[in-house]
Amino acid sequence: MSQFDYDLFVIGGGSGGVRAARIAAGHGAKVAVAEESRLGGTCVIRGCVPKKLLSYAAHFHEDFEDARNYGWTVGEATFDWATLIANKDKEIDRLNGIYKKLLSGSKVELLESRAVITDPHTLNVGGKRVTAKNVLIAVGGWPERPRIPGIEHSITSNEAFHLARLPKDVVIVGGGYIAVEFAGIFNGLGTKVTQLYRGAQILRGFDDDVRHFLAAEMAKKGIAIKTEADVTRIDKTGDRLSVTLKSGETLSCDAIMYATGRRPKTDGMGLGEVGVKLKENGAIAVDAASQTTVPNIHAVGDCTDRVNLTPVAIREGHAYADSIFGNKPWHVDHKTIASAVFSHPPVGVVGLSEADARKEGRELDIYKADFKPMKHTISGRDERTLMKLVVDRKTQVVLGAHMVGIDAPEIVQALAIAVKMGATKQQFDAAVAVHPTAAEEFVTMRTPVG
């Protein structure tokens, strides 16, 4: 009989923690999961899933407009925020229920309480002492806001999903993918949007052509992007907010949303006290096998601040469970991971940006296509698509593929397979195009740009 209550205790019921728990249980381990909120984590409850549902909703006003030139007579359209939020909540409830069924079906015990580690094998779970041979931390991250006067009047992406009413005008602070996505959502639903970013251009870390192209497309839709702009204070008068910038300029709005970064949610868990090393931002330091500085404690997902994407957390959790409980050790390769930004229009990327490839000292061939997508040749909408390939000149290996435009996230998923496999430009060229599609441009670009 084991000296521990569980073979594995998972702290956090998000995608990474749930996957690890289910796989470990499938290998015969006795497993429990502690979750103080709802199952599904950031992605399902307050991230990717509800955000994409809102993004779908925001596209309809353009679809109604575009339909006219395709021969449709569309009556007056109205939008009700409360209906959207209620239906979004129903879907989140459904997914939460699915996660519970997945755990129970895998014979994983769910403890709906906060867990604190008191020693490497002991936890306090809602006041109850629990022991485990192995502990996996998968607690994710949380939005972070700067300490400026009036910051309490602001919201984050967490609260944006539960607003009582749609703001007439909103200021969004931040230049990352969350800020960019919510700018498109609010704009598409009829809100006047001003986006502030303290840097020179939005989407830092993405290919420069993608950044400039998307910013121009967002501006066409009426989103006012102010770069090199920083907020110094927020004041509230009645139902209105006054936002003061470092330049002295003031902006008036219904709501101000901060999307300036997320921090690993590791505070108050007892990690430092039991010897788990934390980085300056609170992230848990782990090795390639997700092991912390305490041998029986591992961590996966956003709380490790490696590649903060849901599918990455899932793979990390799966690799951990296979390695520790299935006698099938493997590590996650964090290189060449595709990602998407559900902006308006959306972005899909995989591999190196041009700038990062040049930093590696490579000589490059760059291929680009910039065109009006077929849909808008009749709709009349002034929206364009960008596609770009970054190719190593010597080996002709495609190092990166980048796209801004309709269906970019869907297209880049398939491209990710080729880039991950190390496909060459000649192999791209050898693929017969699917016509007429936008995606065919990726296999028909023949002349490098100067």
NORJO-V142014 format. One record per backbone hydrogen bond with DSSP energy under -1.0 kcal/mol. NH is the residue of the N-H (numbers start at 1). CO is the residue of the C=O. Records with the same first field share a line. If there is no record, write none. Layout:
BEGIN
NH = CO, CO
END
This chain:
BEGIN
6 = 131
7 = 30
8 = 30
9 = 134
10 = 32
11 = 136
12 = 34
18 = 14
19 = 15
20 = 16
21 = 17
22 = 18
23 = 19
24 = 20
25 = 21
26 = 22
27 = 23
28 = 25
29 = 24
32 = 8
33 = 109
34 = 10
35 = 111
40 = 13
44 = 40
45 = 41
46 = 42
49 = 43
51 = 47
52 = 48
53 = 49
54 = 50
55 = 51
56 = 52
57 = 53
58 = 54
59 = 56
60 = 57
63 = 59
64 = 60
65 = 61
66 = 62
67 = 63
70 = 67
71 = 68
72 = 67
84 = 80
85 = 81
86 = 82
87 = 83
88 = 84
89 = 85
90 = 86
91 = 87
92 = 88
93 = 89
94 = 90
95 = 91
96 = 92
97 = 93
98 = 94
99 = 95
100 = 96
101 = 97
102 = 98
103 = 99
104 = 100
105 = 101
106 = 102
107 = 104
108 = 103
109 = 31
111 = 33
113 = 111
116 = 124
117 = 269
118 = 122
119 = 122
122 = 119
123 = 130
124 = 116
125 = 128
126 = 114
128 = 125
130 = 123
132 = 121
133 = 6
134 = 7
135 = 296
136 = 9
137 = 298
138 = 11
142 = 263
144 = 261
148 = 146
151 = 148
153 = 150
154 = 151
155 = 256
160 = 156
162 = 159
170 = 192
171 = 255
172 = 194
173 = 257
174 = 196
180 = 176
181 = 177
182 = 178
183 = 179
184 = 180
185 = 181
186 = 182
187 = 183
188 = 184
189 = 185
190 = 187
191 = 186
192 = 168
194 = 170
195 = 224
196 = 172
197 = 226
203 = 175
206 = 203
211 = 207
212 = 208
213 = 209
214 = 210
215 = 211
216 = 212
217 = 213
218 = 214
219 = 215
220 = 216
222 = 219
223 = 218
224 = 193
226 = 195
228 = 199
229 = 197
232 = 244
233 = 244
234 = 149
235 = 242
237 = 240
240 = 237
241 = 253
242 = 235
243 = 251
244 = 233
245 = 249
246 = 230
248 = 245
251 = 243
253 = 241
254 = 169
255 = 169
257 = 171
258 = 155
259 = 173
263 = 142
265 = 140
266 = 264
269 = 266
274 = 270
275 = 272
276 = 271
279 = 283
282 = 279
284 = 303
285 = 277
287 = 291
290 = 287
292 = 297
297 = 294
298 = 135
299 = 290
300 = 137
304 = 301
305 = 302
309 = 307
313 = 309
314 = 310
315 = 311
316 = 312
317 = 313
318 = 314
319 = 315
320 = 316
321 = 317
322 = 318
323 = 319
324 = 320
325 = 321
328 = 322
339 = 349
341 = 347
343 = 341
347 = 341
348 = 403
349 = 339
350 = 401
352 = 399
357 = 353
358 = 354
359 = 355
360 = 356
361 = 358
362 = 357
365 = 391
367 = 389
369 = 387
371 = 385
376 = 373
377 = 374
379 = 375
380 = 376
383 = 381
385 = 371
386 = 404
387 = 369
388 = 402
389 = 367
390 = 400
391 = 365
392 = 397
393 = 363
396 = 392
398 = 423
399 = 390
400 = 390
401 = 350
402 = 388
403 = 348
404 = 386
405 = 346
408 = 405
411 = 407
412 = 408
413 = 409
415 = 411
416 = 412
418 = 414
419 = 415
420 = 416
421 = 417
422 = 419
423 = 418
425 = 396
428 = 424
429 = 425
430 = 426
431 = 428
441 = 438
442 = 439
443 = 440
445 = 441
449 = 366
END
